[in-house]
Amino acid sequence: MGLFGRLLKPRESELLQRVRAGAKAGDVVAQRGLGAMYIEGNLLPQNYPVAAAWYAMAAAQDDEKALYVLGEMYIQGLGVIHDEGQAEELLTCAAEKGYVPAEVSLAGLLDRQRRHAEANAWWECAAKAGHVAAAYNVGCSFNEGVGAEHDPARALFWFTRAAELGHADAQFNLAKRLATGEGIDKDEIAAHAWLTVSLGQRDDADTVRLRAAVERRLAPEQIARANELAATLKQPTA
């Protein structure tokens, strides 16, 4: 690294010139790209205020990705003042366009403000688009009756969906219900399988104990079937 930063390679310099030219000409993708360069600090010195300015130009053109990034910058106070009201406005614009990362970020912001019903509505939008953490959060909302009415059936639906998408906590939650028959037909082979899949992602004492308890009630051939099922469950469904 030299006194003024590393020297750009010819191709990098050419790329930077093209992006700058496009950004100045009003190309929204180039504006976002230039903003990202200033955030990452690779081809350009890291400069959050300048990055925010370029993202603001792209956001002014109603670009959902720019709206989302700028909203996140307002949440974090990155290059701009911390302003949750401004962040909510930007994220809402992006979320209403169906941009899933904005839906999730907006839900998190609303949840931290204890606006649970609004948060759950956006989490459900993201969950329907296949966002794994959002699916788990919706399950929790219906399970706990926070932001939604207590609805065990809907909670189970979303826990199952999150489990299928690879969420370890949801897999454990689903396995507990399968092991006890809580709101679902009891199936200890499936419970053992989901616990095995969950343990493949984390070393959790509660999961280890529950699988051991289930395993003690299974015959060797049932354990073999559970292991076969676990192998098929390791690939999240789309």
Buried (B, 14 or more C-beta within 10 A) or exposed (E): EEEEEEEBEEEEEEBBEEBBEBBEEEBBBBBBBBBBBBBEEEBBEEBBEBBBBBBBBBBBEEBBBBBBBBBBBBBEEBBBEEBBEBBBEBBBBBBBBEBBBBBBBBBBBBBEEEBBEBBBBBBBBBBBBBBBBBBBBBBBBBBEEBBBEEBBEBBBBBBBBBBBBBBBBBBBBBBBBBBEEEEBEEBBBBBBBBBBBBBBBEEBEEBEEBBEBBBEEBEEEBBEBBEEBBEEBEEBEE
